[in-house]
Amino acid sequence: METNQDSTLKELMSHYEQVLTLLGEDKNREGLIKTPQRVAKAMQFLTKGYKQDPKEILLSAKFREEYKQMVIVKDIDFFSLCEHHMLPFFGKAHVGYIPNQYITGLSKIPRVVEVFARRLQVQERLTTQIKECIQDTLNPLGVIVVIEAQHMCMQMRGVEKQNSLTTTSDFTGAFKEAKTREEFLNLIRR
């Protein structure tokens, strides 16, 4: 019996065969025979975040705790695909929150970043989605997310600026105070 995932894989493979032909390639050339399957599997992996619930990830390790100081997980490596050109962008996410009776397992923060990054994205939305998920699920006193990324759509094509870095940030609650934000920024720069 064919699963929905098998059906999707076959359909994606068919489309990538057409892409190869449209580009002027021979889809039956030795080096390209398995390319449609490899690309289809890669795309399913790179967009697996659509099939995951980031709130459930946080809730799976939500614990009552009276800790009320900043919790920071920094230098979270991520890879995503730009929704405009479907080219990679990648970098580091830095996430902080101030608990309000609840904390989550530390590994859950990078997992939330991963879920949202494994969707077609723009960096600005990625930043906000991570912040909103943590805020809505844990209800902390504040959340802050800073993302620094390189975009292949700017490096490989278009303006071709290989050393450009894009930084985005979003925050809630206690991080609206400049002093708290500055403490976070100083800690992630160490």
Secondary structure as a PSIPRED ss2 file (coil, helix, strand):
# PSIPRED VFORMAT (PSIPRED V4.0)

   1 M C   1.000  0.000  0.000
   2 E C   1.000  0.000  0.000
   3 T C   1.000  0.000  0.000
   4 N H   0.000  1.000  0.000
   5 Q H   0.000  1.000  0.000
   6 D H   0.000  1.000  0.000
   7 S H   0.000  1.000  0.000
   8 T H   0.000  1.000  0.000
   9 L H   0.000  1.000  0.000
  10 K H   0.000  1.000  0.000
  11 E H   0.000  1.000  0.000
  12 L H   0.000  1.000  0.000
  13 M H   0.000  1.000  0.000
  14 S H   0.000  1.000  0.000
  15 H H   0.000  1.000  0.000
  16 Y H   0.000  1.000  0.000
  17 E H   0.000  1.000  0.000
  18 Q H   0.000  1.000  0.000
  19 V H   0.000  1.000  0.000
  20 L H   0.000  1.000  0.000
  21 T H   0.000  1.000  0.000
  22 L H   0.000  1.000  0.000
  23 L C   1.000  0.000  0.000
  24 G C   1.000  0.000  0.000
  25 E C   1.000  0.000  0.000
  26 D C   1.000  0.000  0.000
  27 K C   1.000  0.000  0.000
  28 N C   1.000  0.000  0.000
  29 R C   1.000  0.000  0.000
  30 E H   0.000  1.000  0.000
  31 G H   0.000  1.000  0.000
  32 L H   0.000  1.000  0.000
  33 I C   1.000  0.000  0.000
  34 K C   1.000  0.000  0.000
  35 T H   0.000  1.000  0.000
  36 P H   0.000  1.000  0.000
  37 Q H   0.000  1.000  0.000
  38 R H   0.000  1.000  0.000
  39 V H   0.000  1.000  0.000
  40 A H   0.000  1.000  0.000
  41 K H   0.000  1.000  0.000
  42 A H   0.000  1.000  0.000
  43 M H   0.000  1.000  0.000
  44 Q H   0.000  1.000  0.000
  45 F H   0.000  1.000  0.000
  46 L H   0.000  1.000  0.000
  47 T C   1.000  0.000  0.000
  48 K H   0.000  1.000  0.000
  49 G H   0.000  1.000  0.000
  50 Y H   0.000  1.000  0.000
  51 K H   0.000  1.000  0.000
  52 Q C   1.000  0.000  0.000
  53 D C   1.000  0.000  0.000
  54 P H   0.000  1.000  0.000
  55 K H   0.000  1.000  0.000
  56 E H   0.000  1.000  0.000
  57 I H   0.000  1.000  0.000
  58 L H   0.000  1.000  0.000
  59 L H   0.000  1.000  0.000
  60 S C   1.000  0.000  0.000
  61 A C   1.000  0.000  0.000
  62 K E   0.000  0.000  1.000
  63 F E   0.000  0.000  1.000
  64 R E   0.000  0.000  1.000
  65 E C   1.000  0.000  0.000
  66 E C   1.000  0.000  0.000
  67 Y C   1.000  0.000  0.000
  68 K C   1.000  0.000  0.000
  69 Q C   1.000  0.000  0.000
  70 M C   1.000  0.000  0.000
  71 V E   0.000  0.000  1.000
  72 I E   0.000  0.000  1.000
  73 V E   0.000  0.000  1.000
  74 K E   0.000  0.000  1.000
  75 D E   0.000  0.000  1.000
  76 I E   0.000  0.000  1.000
  77 D E   0.000  0.000  1.000
  78 F E   0.000  0.000  1.000
  79 F E   0.000  0.000  1.000
  80 S E   0.000  0.000  1.000
  81 L E   0.000  0.000  1.000
  82 C E   0.000  0.000  1.000
  83 E C   1.000  0.000  0.000
  84 H C   1.000  0.000  0.000
  85 H C   1.000  0.000  0.000
  86 M C   1.000  0.000  0.000
  87 L C   1.000  0.000  0.000
  88 P E   0.000  0.000  1.000
  89 F E   0.000  0.000  1.000
  90 F E   0.000  0.000  1.000
  91 G E   0.000  0.000  1.000
  92 K E   0.000  0.000  1.000
  93 A E   0.000  0.000  1.000
  94 H E   0.000  0.000  1.000
  95 V E   0.000  0.000  1.000
  96 G E   0.000  0.000  1.000
  97 Y E   0.000  0.000  1.000
  98 I E   0.000  0.000  1.000
  99 P C   1.000  0.000  0.000
 100 N C   1.000  0.000  0.000
 101 Q C   1.000  0.000  0.000
 102 Y E   0.000  0.000  1.000
 103 I E   0.000  0.000  1.000
 104 T E   0.000  0.000  1.000
 105 G C   1.000  0.000  0.000
 106 L C   1.000  0.000  0.000
 107 S C   1.000  0.000  0.000
 108 K H   0.000  1.000  0.000
 109 I H   0.000  1.000  0.000
 110 P H   0.000  1.000  0.000
 111 R H   0.000  1.000  0.000
 112 V H   0.000  1.000  0.000
 113 V H   0.000  1.000  0.000
 114 E H   0.000  1.000  0.000
 115 V H   0.000  1.000  0.000
 116 F H   0.000  1.000  0.000
 117 A H   0.000  1.000  0.000
 118 R C   1.000  0.000  0.000
 119 R C   1.000  0.000  0.000
 120 L E   0.000  0.000  1.000
 121 Q E   0.000  0.000  1.000
 122 V C   1.000  0.000  0.000
 123 Q H   0.000  1.000  0.000
 124 E H   0.000  1.000  0.000
 125 R H   0.000  1.000  0.000
 126 L H   0.000  1.000  0.000
 127 T H   0.000  1.000  0.000
 128 T H   0.000  1.000  0.000
 129 Q H   0.000  1.000  0.000
 130 I H   0.000  1.000  0.000
 131 K H   0.000  1.000  0.000
 132 E H   0.000  1.000  0.000
 133 C H   0.000  1.000  0.000
 134 I H   0.000  1.000  0.000
 135 Q H   0.000  1.000  0.000
 136 D H   0.000  1.000  0.000
 137 T H   0.000  1.000  0.000
 138 L H   0.000  1.000  0.000
 139 N C   1.000  0.000  0.000
 140 P C   1.000  0.000  0.000
 141 L C   1.000  0.000  0.000
 142 G E   0.000  0.000  1.000
 143 V E   0.000  0.000  1.000
 144 I E   0.000  0.000  1.000
 145 V E   0.000  0.000  1.000
 146 V E   0.000  0.000  1.000
 147 I E   0.000  0.000  1.000
 148 E E   0.000  0.000  1.000
 149 A E   0.000  0.000  1.000
 150 Q E   0.000  0.000  1.000
 151 H E   0.000  0.000  1.000
 152 M H   0.000  1.000  0.000
 153 C H   0.000  1.000  0.000
 154 M H   0.000  1.000  0.000
 155 Q H   0.000  1.000  0.000
 156 M C   1.000  0.000  0.000
 157 R C   1.000  0.000  0.000
 158 G C   1.000  0.000  0.000
 159 V C   1.000  0.000  0.000
 160 E C   1.000  0.000  0.000
 161 K C   1.000  0.000  0.000
 162 Q C   1.000  0.000  0.000
 163 N C   1.000  0.000  0.000
 164 S C   1.000  0.000  0.000
 165 L C   1.000  0.000  0.000
 166 T E   0.000  0.000  1.000
 167 T E   0.000  0.000  1.000
 168 T E   0.000  0.000  1.000
 169 S E   0.000  0.000  1.000
 170 D E   0.000  0.000  1.000
 171 F E   0.000  0.000  1.000
 172 T C   1.000  0.000  0.000
 173 G H   0.000  1.000  0.000
 174 A H   0.000  1.000  0.000
 175 F H   0.000  1.000  0.000
 176 K H   0.000  1.000  0.000
 177 E C   1.000  0.000  0.000
 178 A H   0.000  1.000  0.000
 179 K H   0.000  1.000  0.000
 180 T H   0.000  1.000  0.000
 181 R H   0.000  1.000  0.000
 182 E H   0.000  1.000  0.000
 183 E H   0.000  1.000  0.000
 184 F H   0.000  1.000  0.000
 185 L H   0.000  1.000  0.000
 186 N H   0.000  1.000  0.000
 187 L H   0.000  1.000  0.000
 188 I H   0.000  1.000  0.000
 189 R C   1.000  0.000  0.000
 190 R C   1.000  0.000  0.000
